[in-house]
């Protein structure tokens, strides 16, 4: 799971162009939206596209995104259970 969380952090940095950040800068349990990383709804869309491209995961229920993208840890759990690739 640690490998997956680091992989997700790298994808987040890459997809959202957070060039000044490293995976170590992102706390696994910090909120991705609001206070933590401060992501917004456009970032959420980019993360949804990334999950589909990289892991073959389609999020059918948009309201589920709130729970999935709560933190890197919650994303990793979701990817672990739902990945196709």
PDB file of N, CA, C and O in Angstrom:
ATOM      1  N   UNK A   1       0.841  -1.202   0.000  1.00  0.00           N
ATOM      2  CA  UNK A   1       0.000   0.000   0.000  1.00  0.00           C
ATOM      3  C   UNK A   1       0.879   1.255   0.000  1.00  0.00           C
ATOM      4  O   UNK A   1       0.519   2.273  -0.593  1.00  0.00           O
ATOM      5  N   UNK A   2       2.031   1.173   0.669  1.00  0.00           N
ATOM      6  CA  UNK A   2       2.930   2.325   0.710  1.00  0.00           C
ATOM      7  C   UNK A   2       3.401   2.691  -0.700  1.00  0.00           C
ATOM      8  O   UNK A   2       3.522   3.866  -1.047  1.00  0.00           O
ATOM      9  N   UNK A   3       3.661   1.667  -1.495  1.00  0.00           N
ATOM     10  CA  UNK A   3       4.088   1.883  -2.872  1.00  0.00           C
ATOM     11  C   UNK A   3       2.987   2.597  -3.665  1.00  0.00           C
ATOM     12  O   UNK A   3       3.258   3.508  -4.447  1.00  0.00           O
ATOM     13  N   UNK A   4       1.753   2.164  -3.448  1.00  0.00           N
ATOM     14  CA  UNK A   4       0.617   2.764  -4.140  1.00  0.00           C
ATOM     15  C   UNK A   4       0.410   4.216  -3.710  1.00  0.00           C
ATOM     16  O   UNK A   4       0.129   5.065  -4.555  1.00  0.00           O
ATOM     17  N   UNK A   5       0.541   4.518  -2.424  1.00  0.00           N
ATOM     18  CA  UNK A   5       0.353   5.903  -1.980  1.00  0.00           C
ATOM     19  C   UNK A   5       1.424   6.805  -2.594  1.00  0.00           C
ATOM     20  O   UNK A   5       1.126   7.926  -3.006  1.00  0.00           O
ATOM     21  N   UNK A   6       2.664   6.327  -2.659  1.00  0.00           N
ATOM     22  CA  UNK A   6       3.721   7.130  -3.284  1.00  0.00           C
ATOM     23  C   UNK A   6       3.461   7.323  -4.774  1.00  0.00           C
ATOM     24  O   UNK A   6       3.684   8.404  -5.318  1.00  0.00           O
ATOM     25  N   UNK A   7       2.989   6.270  -5.423  1.00  0.00           N
ATOM     26  CA  UNK A   7       2.651   6.352  -6.847  1.00  0.00           C
ATOM     27  C   UNK A   7       1.535   7.382  -7.069  1.00  0.00           C
ATOM     28  O   UNK A   7       1.604   8.189  -7.997  1.00  0.00           O
ATOM     29  N   UNK A   8       0.507   7.348  -6.211  1.00  0.00           N
ATOM     30  CA  UNK A   8      -0.586   8.310  -6.321  1.00  0.00           C
ATOM     31  C   UNK A   8      -0.098   9.738  -6.111  1.00  0.00           C
ATOM     32  O   UNK A   8      -0.516  10.650  -6.824  1.00  0.00           O
ATOM     33  N   UNK A   9       0.780   9.932  -5.143  1.00  0.00           N
ATOM     34  CA  UNK A   9       1.328  11.277  -4.890  1.00  0.00           C
ATOM     35  C   UNK A   9       2.061  11.790  -6.123  1.00  0.00           C
ATOM     36  O   UNK A   9       1.931  12.958  -6.490  1.00  0.00           O
ATOM     37  N   UNK A  10       2.832  10.911  -6.759  1.00  0.00           N
ATOM     38  CA  UNK A  10       3.560  11.317  -7.967  1.00  0.00           C
ATOM     39  C   UNK A  10       2.590  11.689  -9.081  1.00  0.00           C
ATOM     40  O   UNK A  10       2.811  12.663  -9.801  1.00  0.00           O
ATOM     41  N   UNK A  11       1.513  10.912  -9.224  1.00  0.00           N
ATOM     42  CA  UNK A  11       0.499  11.225 -10.242  1.00  0.00           C
ATOM     43  C   UNK A  11      -0.191  12.553  -9.927  1.00  0.00           C
ATOM     44  O   UNK A  11      -0.431  13.359 -10.826  1.00  0.00           O
ATOM     45  N   UNK A  12      -0.507  12.777  -8.661  1.00  0.00           N
ATOM     46  CA  UNK A  12      -1.164  14.032  -8.259  1.00  0.00           C
ATOM     47  C   UNK A  12      -0.277  15.218  -8.609  1.00  0.00           C
ATOM     48  O   UNK A  12      -0.744  16.201  -9.185  1.00  0.00           O
ATOM     49  N   UNK A  13       0.992  15.126  -8.265  1.00  0.00           N
ATOM     50  CA  UNK A  13       1.950  16.205  -8.548  1.00  0.00           C
ATOM     51  C   UNK A  13       2.045  16.434 -10.055  1.00  0.00           C
ATOM     52  O   UNK A  13       2.055  17.573 -10.521  1.00  0.00           O
ATOM     53  N   UNK A  14       2.112  15.344 -10.803  1.00  0.00           N
ATOM     54  CA  UNK A  14       2.260  15.417 -12.252  1.00  0.00           C
ATOM     55  C   UNK A  14       1.007  15.999 -12.923  1.00  0.00           C
ATOM     56  O   UNK A  14       1.093  16.956 -13.692  1.00  0.00           O
ATOM     57  N   UNK A  15      -0.142  15.416 -12.625  1.00  0.00           N
ATOM     58  CA  UNK A  15      -1.405  15.805 -13.267  1.00  0.00           C
ATOM     59  C   UNK A  15      -1.797  17.240 -12.920  1.00  0.00           C
ATOM     60  O   UNK A  15      -2.331  17.959 -13.765  1.00  0.00           O
ATOM     61  N   UNK A  16      -1.536  17.655 -11.691  1.00  0.00           N
ATOM     62  CA  UNK A  16      -1.959  18.989 -11.260  1.00  0.00           C
ATOM     63  C   UNK A  16      -0.844  20.033 -11.357  1.00  0.00           C
ATOM     64  O   UNK A  16      -0.998  21.166 -10.900  1.00  0.00           O
ATOM     65  N   UNK A  17       0.274  19.636 -11.957  1.00  0.00           N
ATOM     66  CA  UNK A  17       1.413  20.545 -12.146  1.00  0.00           C
ATOM     67  C   UNK A  17       1.872  21.209 -10.847  1.00  0.00           C
ATOM     68  O   UNK A  17       2.108  22.417 -10.804  1.00  0.00           O
ATOM     69  N   UNK A  18       1.995  20.412  -9.802  1.00  0.00           N
ATOM     70  CA  UNK A  18       2.479  20.918  -8.510  1.00  0.00           C
ATOM     71  C   UNK A  18       3.997  20.770  -8.498  1.00  0.00           C
ATOM     72  O   UNK A  18       4.560  20.029  -7.693  1.00  0.00           O
ATOM     73  N   UNK A  19       4.642  21.489  -9.406  1.00  0.00           N
ATOM     74  CA  UNK A  19       6.061  21.321  -9.688  1.00  0.00           C
ATOM     75  C   UNK A  19       6.985  21.526  -8.492  1.00  0.00           C
ATOM     76  O   UNK A  19       8.059  20.927  -8.425  1.00  0.00           O
ATOM     77  N   UNK A  20       6.576  22.359  -7.561  1.00  0.00           N
ATOM     78  CA  UNK A  20       7.452  22.653  -6.432  1.00  0.00           C
ATOM     79  C   UNK A  20       7.303  21.638  -5.299  1.00  0.00           C
ATOM     80  O   UNK A  20       7.992  21.739  -4.283  1.00  0.00           O
ATOM     81  N   UNK A  21       6.413  20.664  -5.465  1.00  0.00           N
ATOM     82  CA  UNK A  21       6.170  19.675  -4.419  1.00  0.00           C
ATOM     83  C   UNK A  21       6.850  18.357  -4.741  1.00  0.00           C
ATOM     84  O   UNK A  21       7.111  18.032  -5.900  1.00  0.00           O
ATOM     85  N   UNK A  22       7.130  17.607  -3.683  1.00  0.00           N
ATOM     86  CA  UNK A  22       7.631  16.246  -3.824  1.00  0.00           C
ATOM     87  C   UNK A  22       6.627  15.339  -3.114  1.00  0.00           C
ATOM     88  O   UNK A  22       5.827  15.822  -2.313  1.00  0.00           O
ATOM     89  N   UNK A  23       6.655  14.035  -3.392  1.00  0.00           N
ATOM     90  CA  UNK A  23       5.737  13.129  -2.698  1.00  0.00           C
ATOM     91  C   UNK A  23       5.851  13.236  -1.171  1.00  0.00           C
ATOM     92  O   UNK A  23       4.865  13.056  -0.456  1.00  0.00           O
ATOM     93  N   UNK A  24       7.042  13.524  -0.688  1.00  0.00           N
ATOM     94  CA  UNK A  24       7.260  13.640   0.759  1.00  0.00           C
ATOM     95  C   UNK A  24       6.532  14.851   1.354  1.00  0.00           C
ATOM     96  O   UNK A  24       6.248  14.880   2.551  1.00  0.00           O
ATOM     97  N   UNK A  25       6.233  15.841   0.520  1.00  0.00           N
ATOM     98  CA  UNK A  25       5.531  17.047   0.991  1.00  0.00           C
ATOM     99  C   UNK A  25       4.042  16.797   1.247  1.00  0.00           C
ATOM    100  O   UNK A  25       3.380  17.585   1.922  1.00  0.00           O
ATOM    101  N   UNK A  26       3.532  15.706   0.707  1.00  0.00           N
ATOM    102  CA  UNK A  26       2.097  15.422   0.830  1.00  0.00           C
ATOM    103  C   UNK A  26       1.878  14.391   1.928  1.00  0.00           C
ATOM    104  O   UNK A  26       2.361  13.262   1.846  1.00  0.00           O
ATOM    105  N   UNK A  27       1.146  14.797   2.949  1.00  0.00           N
ATOM    106  CA  UNK A  27       0.805  13.901   4.058  1.00  0.00           C
ATOM    107  C   UNK A  27      -0.296  12.942   3.588  1.00  0.00           C
ATOM    108  O   UNK A  27      -1.288  13.371   2.999  1.00  0.00           O
ATOM    109  N   UNK A  28      -0.117  11.661   3.847  1.00  0.00           N
ATOM    110  CA  UNK A  28      -1.093  10.650   3.406  1.00  0.00           C
ATOM    111  C   UNK A  28      -2.505  10.929   3.898  1.00  0.00           C
ATOM    112  O   UNK A  28      -3.477  10.636   3.202  1.00  0.00           O
ATOM    113  N   UNK A  29      -2.622  11.495   5.096  1.00  0.00           N
ATOM    114  CA  UNK A  29      -3.943  11.679   5.702  1.00  0.00           C
ATOM    115  C   UNK A  29      -4.434  13.125   5.691  1.00  0.00           C
ATOM    116  O   UNK A  29      -5.511  13.419   6.210  1.00  0.00           O
ATOM    117  N   UNK A  30      -3.656  14.021   5.106  1.00  0.00           N
ATOM    118  CA  UNK A  30      -4.073  15.429   5.030  1.00  0.00           C
ATOM    119  C   UNK A  30      -5.186  15.568   3.993  1.00  0.00           C
ATOM    120  O   UNK A  30      -5.186  14.869   2.980  1.00  0.00           O
ATOM    121  N   UNK A  31      -6.135  16.472   4.249  1.00  0.00           N
ATOM    122  CA  UNK A  31      -7.205  16.688   3.255  1.00  0.00           C
ATOM    123  C   UNK A  31      -6.625  17.183   1.936  1.00  0.00           C
ATOM    124  O   UNK A  31      -5.711  18.008   1.920  1.00  0.00           O
ATOM    125  N   UNK A  32      -7.159  16.674   0.838  1.00  0.00           N
ATOM    126  CA  UNK A  32      -6.700  17.129  -0.477  1.00  0.00           C
ATOM    127  C   UNK A  32      -7.378  18.440  -0.859  1.00  0.00           C
ATOM    128  O   UNK A  32      -6.802  19.266  -1.567  1.00  0.00           O
ATOM    129  N   UNK A  33      -8.614  18.622  -0.378  1.00  0.00           N
ATOM    130  CA  UNK A  33      -9.376  19.824  -0.719  1.00  0.00           C
ATOM    131  C   UNK A  33      -9.518  20.694   0.516  1.00  0.00           C
ATOM    132  O   UNK A  33      -9.439  20.210   1.645  1.00  0.00           O
ATOM    133  N   UNK A  34      -9.729  21.994   0.288  1.00  0.00           N
ATOM    134  CA  UNK A  34      -9.857  22.906   1.420  1.00  0.00           C
ATOM    135  C   UNK A  34      -8.496  23.160   2.036  1.00  0.00           C
ATOM    136  O   UNK A  34      -7.576  23.610   1.353  1.00  0.00           O
ATOM    137  N   UNK A  35      -8.365  22.881   3.299  1.00  0.00           N
ATOM    138  CA  UNK A  35      -7.121  23.197   4.010  1.00  0.00           C
ATOM    139  C   UNK A  35      -5.907  22.448   3.474  1.00  0.00           C
ATOM    140  O   UNK A  35      -5.036  23.099   2.896  1.00  0.00           O
ATOM    141  N   UNK A  36      -5.787  21.184   3.616  1.00  0.00           N
ATOM    142  CA  UNK A  36      -4.624  20.399   3.184  1.00  0.00           C
ATOM    143  C   UNK A  36      -3.896  20.928   1.967  1.00  0.00           C
ATOM    144  O   UNK A  36      -3.178  21.924   2.050  1.00  0.00           O
ATOM    145  N   UNK A  37      -4.081  20.261   0.829  1.00  0.00           N
ATOM    146  CA  UNK A  37      -3.427  20.683  -0.416  1.00  0.00           C
ATOM    147  C   UNK A  37      -4.131  21.860  -1.076  1.00  0.00           C
ATOM    148  O   UNK A  37      -3.542  22.542  -1.915  1.00  0.00           O
ATOM    149  N   UNK A  38      -5.372  22.103  -0.709  1.00  0.00           N
ATOM    150  CA  UNK A  38      -6.105  23.237  -1.261  1.00  0.00           C
ATOM    151  C   UNK A  38      -6.574  23.037  -2.686  1.00  0.00           C
ATOM    152  O   UNK A  38      -6.663  24.000  -3.447  1.00  0.00           O
ATOM    153  N   UNK A  39      -6.877  21.804  -3.061  1.00  0.00           N
ATOM    154  CA  UNK A  39      -7.349  21.536  -4.415  1.00  0.00           C
ATOM    155  C   UNK A  39      -8.775  22.046  -4.589  1.00  0.00           C
ATOM    156  O   UNK A  39      -9.487  22.286  -3.615  1.00  0.00           O
ATOM    157  N   UNK A  40      -9.183  22.210  -5.869  1.00  0.00           N
ATOM    158  CA  UNK A  40     -10.540  22.683  -6.151  1.00  0.00           C
ATOM    159  C   UNK A  40     -11.267  21.706  -7.077  1.00  0.00           C
ATOM    160  O   UNK A  40     -10.747  20.630  -7.373  1.00  0.00           O
ATOM    161  N   UNK A  41     -12.453  22.073  -7.528  1.00  0.00           N
ATOM    162  CA  UNK A  41     -13.281  21.168  -8.332  1.00  0.00           C
ATOM    163  C   UNK A  41     -12.638  20.814  -9.678  1.00  0.00           C
ATOM    164  O   UNK A  41     -12.817  19.700 -10.171  1.00  0.00           O
ATOM    165  N   UNK A  42     -11.907  21.729 -10.260  1.00  0.00           N
ATOM    166  CA  UNK A  42     -11.218  21.428 -11.528  1.00  0.00           C
ATOM    167  C   UNK A  42     -10.135  20.380 -11.281  1.00  0.00           C
ATOM    168  O   UNK A  42      -9.932  19.484 -12.100  1.00  0.00           O
ATOM    169  N   UNK A  43      -9.442  20.497 -10.148  1.00  0.00           N
ATOM    170  CA  UNK A  43      -8.439  19.496  -9.784  1.00  0.00           C
ATOM    171  C   UNK A  43      -9.105  18.128  -9.610  1.00  0.00           C
ATOM    172  O   UNK A  43      -8.545  17.105 -10.003  1.00  0.00           O
ATOM    173  N   UNK A  44     -10.300  18.118  -9.019  1.00  0.00           N
ATOM    174  CA  UNK A  44     -11.030  16.860  -8.816  1.00  0.00           C
ATOM    175  C   UNK A  44     -11.303  16.182 -10.155  1.00  0.00           C
ATOM    176  O   UNK A  44     -11.149  14.967 -10.284  1.00  0.00           O
ATOM    177  N   UNK A  45     -11.707  16.968 -11.147  1.00  0.00           N
ATOM    178  CA  UNK A  45     -11.961  16.403 -12.476  1.00  0.00           C
ATOM    179  C   UNK A  45     -10.692  15.793 -13.060  1.00  0.00           C
ATOM    180  O   UNK A  45     -10.726  14.722 -13.665  1.00  0.00           O
ATOM    181  N   UNK A  46      -9.584  16.482 -12.874  1.00  0.00           N
ATOM    182  CA  UNK A  46      -8.316  15.961 -13.389  1.00  0.00           C
ATOM    183  C   UNK A  46      -7.919  14.667 -12.683  1.00  0.00           C
ATOM    184  O   UNK A  46      -7.366  13.761 -13.307  1.00  0.00           O
ATOM    185  N   UNK A  47      -8.202  14.579 -11.379  1.00  0.00           N
ATOM    186  CA  UNK A  47      -7.902  13.352 -10.637  1.00  0.00           C
ATOM    187  C   UNK A  47      -8.792  12.200 -11.105  1.00  0.00           C
ATOM    188  O   UNK A  47      -8.342  11.057 -11.193  1.00  0.00           O
ATOM    189  N   UNK A  48     -10.050  12.506 -11.404  1.00  0.00           N
ATOM    190  CA  UNK A  48     -10.972  11.473 -11.904  1.00  0.00           C
ATOM    191  C   UNK A  48     -10.464  10.925 -13.236  1.00  0.00           C
ATOM    192  O   UNK A  48     -10.464   9.713 -13.454  1.00  0.00           O
ATOM    193  N   UNK A  49     -10.031  11.820 -14.125  1.00  0.00           N
ATOM    194  CA  UNK A  49      -9.494  11.404 -15.426  1.00  0.00           C
ATOM    195  C   UNK A  49      -8.231  10.571 -15.229  1.00  0.00           C
ATOM    196  O   UNK A  49      -8.033   9.571 -15.919  1.00  0.00           O
ATOM    197  N   UNK A  50      -7.375  10.978 -14.291  1.00  0.00           N
ATOM    198  CA  UNK A  50      -6.141  10.246 -14.011  1.00  0.00           C
ATOM    199  C   UNK A  50      -6.454   8.832 -13.519  1.00  0.00           C
ATOM    200  O   UNK A  50      -5.814   7.876 -13.957  1.00  0.00           O
ATOM    201  N   UNK A  51      -7.426   8.683 -12.619  1.00  0.00           N
ATOM    202  CA  UNK A  51      -7.777   7.354 -12.115  1.00  0.00           C
ATOM    203  C   UNK A  51      -8.256   6.451 -13.245  1.00  0.00           C
ATOM    204  O   UNK A  51      -7.969   5.254 -13.267  1.00  0.00           O
ATOM    205  N   UNK A  52      -8.993   7.047 -14.186  1.00  0.00           N
ATOM    206  CA  UNK A  52      -9.493   6.263 -15.310  1.00  0.00           C
ATOM    207  C   UNK A  52      -8.356   5.845 -16.239  1.00  0.00           C
ATOM    208  O   UNK A  52      -8.279   4.686 -16.647  1.00  0.00           O
ATOM    209  N   UNK A  53      -7.478   6.785 -16.573  1.00  0.00           N
ATOM    210  CA  UNK A  53      -6.367   6.491 -17.492  1.00  0.00           C
ATOM    211  C   UNK A  53      -5.361   5.518 -16.895  1.00  0.00           C
ATOM    212  O   UNK A  53      -4.964   4.551 -17.546  1.00  0.00           O
ATOM    213  N   UNK A  54      -4.951   5.773 -15.661  1.00  0.00           N
ATOM    214  CA  UNK A  54      -3.859   5.005 -15.066  1.00  0.00           C
ATOM    215  C   UNK A  54      -4.318   3.674 -14.473  1.00  0.00           C
ATOM    216  O   UNK A  54      -3.625   2.664 -14.597  1.00  0.00           O
ATOM    217  N   UNK A  55      -5.483   3.675 -13.831  1.00  0.00           N
ATOM    218  CA  UNK A  55      -5.922   2.479 -13.105  1.00  0.00           C
ATOM    219  C   UNK A  55      -7.175   1.828 -13.690  1.00  0.00           C
ATOM    220  O   UNK A  55      -7.615   0.788 -13.200  1.00  0.00           O
ATOM    221  N   UNK A  56      -7.753   2.429 -14.734  1.00  0.00           N
ATOM    222  CA  UNK A  56      -8.945   1.866 -15.352  1.00  0.00           C
ATOM    223  C   UNK A  56     -10.187   1.982 -14.492  1.00  0.00           C
ATOM    224  O   UNK A  56     -11.129   1.206 -14.656  1.00  0.00           O
ATOM    225  N   UNK A  57     -10.202   2.939 -13.579  1.00  0.00           N
ATOM    226  CA  UNK A  57     -11.326   3.105 -12.655  1.00  0.00           C
ATOM    227  C   UNK A  57     -12.248   4.215 -13.152  1.00  0.00           C
ATOM    228  O   UNK A  57     -11.817   5.342 -13.392  1.00  0.00           O
ATOM    229  N   UNK A  58     -13.523   3.869 -13.300  1.00  0.00           N
ATOM    230  CA  UNK A  58     -14.528   4.876 -13.654  1.00  0.00           C
ATOM    231  C   UNK A  58     -15.351   5.150 -12.405  1.00  0.00           C
ATOM    232  O   UNK A  58     -15.882   4.225 -11.789  1.00  0.00           O
ATOM    233  N   UNK A  59     -15.456   6.411 -12.034  1.00  0.00           N
ATOM    234  CA  UNK A  59     -16.274   6.787 -10.887  1.00  0.00           C
ATOM    235  C   UNK A  59     -17.655   7.128 -11.429  1.00  0.00           C
ATOM    236  O   UNK A  59     -17.853   8.165 -12.062  1.00  0.00           O
ATOM    237  N   UNK A  60     -18.607   6.233 -11.170  1.00  0.00           N
ATOM    238  CA  UNK A  60     -19.955   6.396 -11.722  1.00  0.00           C
ATOM    239  C   UNK A  60     -20.792   7.386 -10.920  1.00  0.00           C
ATOM    240  O   UNK A  60     -21.642   8.079 -11.479  1.00  0.00           O
ATOM    241  N   UNK A  61     -20.558   7.452  -9.627  1.00  0.00           N
ATOM    242  CA  UNK A  61     -21.345   8.321  -8.752  1.00  0.00           C
ATOM    243  C   UNK A  61     -20.495   9.527  -8.346  1.00  0.00           C
ATOM    244  O   UNK A  61     -19.605   9.399  -7.505  1.00  0.00           O
ATOM    245  N   UNK A  62     -20.762  10.703  -8.939  1.00  0.00           N
ATOM    246  CA  UNK A  62     -19.950  11.887  -8.641  1.00  0.00           C
ATOM    247  C   UNK A  62     -19.910  12.245  -7.150  1.00  0.00           C
ATOM    248  O   UNK A  62     -18.918  12.793  -6.668  1.00  0.00           O
ATOM    249  N   UNK A  63     -20.983  11.937  -6.427  1.00  0.00           N
ATOM    250  CA  UNK A  63     -20.995  12.272  -5.003  1.00  0.00           C
ATOM    251  C   UNK A  63     -20.030  11.383  -4.204  1.00  0.00           C
ATOM    252  O   UNK A  63     -19.643  11.733  -3.089  1.00  0.00           O
ATOM    253  N   UNK A  64     -19.646  10.241  -4.771  1.00  0.00           N
ATOM    254  CA  UNK A  64     -18.688   9.358  -4.102  1.00  0.00           C
ATOM    255  C   UNK A  64     -17.293   9.983  -4.085  1.00  0.00           C
ATOM    256  O   UNK A  64     -16.464   9.637  -3.243  1.00  0.00           O
ATOM    257  N   UNK A  65     -17.040  10.890  -5.007  1.00  0.00           N
ATOM    258  CA  UNK A  65     -15.741  11.543  -5.105  1.00  0.00           C
ATOM    259  C   UNK A  65     -15.310  12.219  -3.822  1.00  0.00           C
ATOM    260  O   UNK A  65     -14.125  12.255  -3.490  1.00  0.00           O
ATOM    261  N   UNK A  66     -16.283  12.755  -3.103  1.00  0.00           N
ATOM    262  CA  UNK A  66     -15.974  13.449  -1.852  1.00  0.00           C
ATOM    263  C   UNK A  66     -15.267  12.526  -0.862  1.00  0.00           C
ATOM    264  O   UNK A  66     -14.318  12.935  -0.193  1.00  0.00           O
ATOM    265  N   UNK A  67     -15.729  11.291  -0.772  1.00  0.00           N
ATOM    266  CA  UNK A  67     -15.106  10.308   0.125  1.00  0.00           C
ATOM    267  C   UNK A  67     -13.798   9.779  -0.459  1.00  0.00           C
ATOM    268  O   UNK A  67     -12.806   9.628   0.255  1.00  0.00           O
ATOM    269  N   UNK A  68     -13.803   9.503  -1.746  1.00  0.00           N
ATOM    270  CA  UNK A  68     -12.621   8.942  -2.401  1.00  0.00           C
ATOM    271  C   UNK A  68     -11.441   9.900  -2.308  1.00  0.00           C
ATOM    272  O   UNK A  68     -10.320   9.484  -2.014  1.00  0.00           O
ATOM    273  N   UNK A  69     -11.692  11.179  -2.557  1.00  0.00           N
ATOM    274  CA  UNK A  69     -10.618  12.167  -2.604  1.00  0.00           C
ATOM    275  C   UNK A  69     -10.411  12.913  -1.288  1.00  0.00           C
ATOM    276  O   UNK A  69      -9.892  14.029  -1.274  1.00  0.00           O
ATOM    277  N   UNK A  70     -10.818  12.295  -0.193  1.00  0.00           N
ATOM    278  CA  UNK A  70     -10.642  12.926   1.114  1.00  0.00           C
ATOM    279  C   UNK A  70      -9.155  13.112   1.423  1.00  0.00           C
ATOM    280  O   UNK A  70      -8.750  14.158   1.932  1.00  0.00           O
ATOM    281  N   UNK A  71      -8.340  12.093   1.113  1.00  0.00           N
ATOM    282  CA  UNK A  71      -6.891  12.143   1.355  1.00  0.00           C
ATOM    283  C   UNK A  71      -6.219  11.138   0.418  1.00  0.00           C
ATOM    284  O   UNK A  71      -6.890  10.378  -0.280  1.00  0.00           O
ATOM    285  N   UNK A  72      -4.901  11.146   0.414  1.00  0.00           N
ATOM    286  CA  UNK A  72      -4.164  10.175  -0.402  1.00  0.00           C
ATOM    287  C   UNK A  72      -4.462   8.761   0.107  1.00  0.00           C
ATOM    288  O   UNK A  72      -4.580   7.826  -0.685  1.00  0.00           O
ATOM    289  N   UNK A  73      -4.584   8.611   1.414  1.00  0.00           N
ATOM    290  CA  UNK A  73      -4.881   7.288   1.989  1.00  0.00           C
ATOM    291  C   UNK A  73      -6.218   6.749   1.500  1.00  0.00           C
ATOM    292  O   UNK A  73      -6.318   5.574   1.148  1.00  0.00           O
ATOM    293  N   UNK A  74      -7.253   7.598   1.474  1.00  0.00           N
ATOM    294  CA  UNK A  74      -8.571   7.132   1.019  1.00  0.00           C
ATOM    295  C   UNK A  74      -8.547   6.838  -0.479  1.00  0.00           C
ATOM    296  O   UNK A  74      -9.223   5.920  -0.942  1.00  0.00           O
ATOM    297  N   UNK A  75      -7.777   7.610  -1.233  1.00  0.00           N
ATOM    298  CA  UNK A  75      -7.627   7.327  -2.664  1.00  0.00           C
ATOM    299  C   UNK A  75      -6.958   5.976  -2.866  1.00  0.00           C
ATOM    300  O   UNK A  75      -7.393   5.183  -3.702  1.00  0.00           O
ATOM    301  N   UNK A  76      -5.905   5.712  -2.106  1.00  0.00           N
ATOM    302  CA  UNK A  76      -5.163   4.458  -2.236  1.00  0.00           C
ATOM    303  C   UNK A  76      -6.057   3.262  -1.913  1.00  0.00           C
ATOM    304  O   UNK A  76      -6.007   2.246  -2.605  1.00  0.00           O
ATOM    305  N   UNK A  77      -6.871   3.378  -0.868  1.00  0.00           N
ATOM    306  CA  UNK A  77      -7.792   2.292  -0.516  1.00  0.00           C
ATOM    307  C   UNK A  77      -8.777   2.036  -1.650  1.00  0.00           C
ATOM    308  O   UNK A  77      -9.049   0.888  -1.999  1.00  0.00           O
ATOM    309  N   UNK A  78      -9.305   3.109  -2.217  1.00  0.00           N
ATOM    310  CA  UNK A  78     -10.260   2.993  -3.314  1.00  0.00           C
ATOM    311  C   UNK A  78      -9.604   2.345  -4.534  1.00  0.00           C
ATOM    312  O   UNK A  78     -10.180   1.448  -5.148  1.00  0.00           O
ATOM    313  N   UNK A  79      -8.410   2.797  -4.880  1.00  0.00           N
ATOM    314  CA  UNK A  79      -7.705   2.257  -6.044  1.00  0.00           C
ATOM    315  C   UNK A  79      -7.390   0.780  -5.819  1.00  0.00           C
ATOM    316  O   UNK A  79      -7.561  -0.035  -6.725  1.00  0.00           O
ATOM    317  N   UNK A  80      -6.937   0.437  -4.634  1.00  0.00           N
ATOM    318  CA  UNK A  80      -6.594  -0.943  -4.303  1.00  0.00           C
ATOM    319  C   UNK A  80      -7.800  -1.876  -4.530  1.00  0.00           C
ATOM    320  O   UNK A  80      -7.639  -2.981  -5.049  1.00  0.00           O
ATOM    321  N   UNK A  81      -8.995  -1.431  -4.143  1.00  0.00           N
ATOM    322  CA  UNK A  81     -10.198  -2.253  -4.253  1.00  0.00           C
ATOM    323  C   UNK A  81     -10.790  -2.270  -5.665  1.00  0.00           C
ATOM    324  O   UNK A  81     -11.447  -3.238  -6.046  1.00  0.00           O
ATOM    325  N   UNK A  82     -10.562  -1.208  -6.443  1.00  0.00           N
ATOM    326  CA  UNK A  82     -11.270  -1.045  -7.705  1.00  0.00           C
ATOM    327  C   UNK A  82     -10.420  -1.045  -8.968  1.00  0.00           C
ATOM    328  O   UNK A  82     -10.964  -0.955 -10.069  1.00  0.00           O
ATOM    329  N   UNK A  83      -9.120  -1.143  -8.838  1.00  0.00           N
ATOM    330  CA  UNK A  83      -8.262  -1.009 -10.025  1.00  0.00           C
ATOM    331  C   UNK A  83      -8.500  -2.135 -11.018  1.00  0.00           C
ATOM    332  O   UNK A  83      -8.747  -3.285 -10.656  1.00  0.00           O
ATOM    333  N   UNK A  84      -8.414  -1.755 -12.282  1.00  0.00           N
ATOM    334  CA  UNK A  84      -8.578  -2.706 -13.366  1.00  0.00           C
ATOM    335  C   UNK A  84      -7.208  -2.953 -14.003  1.00  0.00           C
ATOM    336  O   UNK A  84      -6.946  -4.044 -14.509  1.00  0.00           O
ATOM    337  N   UNK A  85      -6.345  -1.952 -13.977  1.00  0.00           N
ATOM    338  CA  UNK A  85      -5.017  -2.056 -14.588  1.00  0.00           C
ATOM    339  C   UNK A  85      -3.964  -2.278 -13.523  1.00  0.00           C
ATOM    340  O   UNK A  85      -2.780  -2.392 -13.840  1.00  0.00           O
TER     341      UNK A  85
END
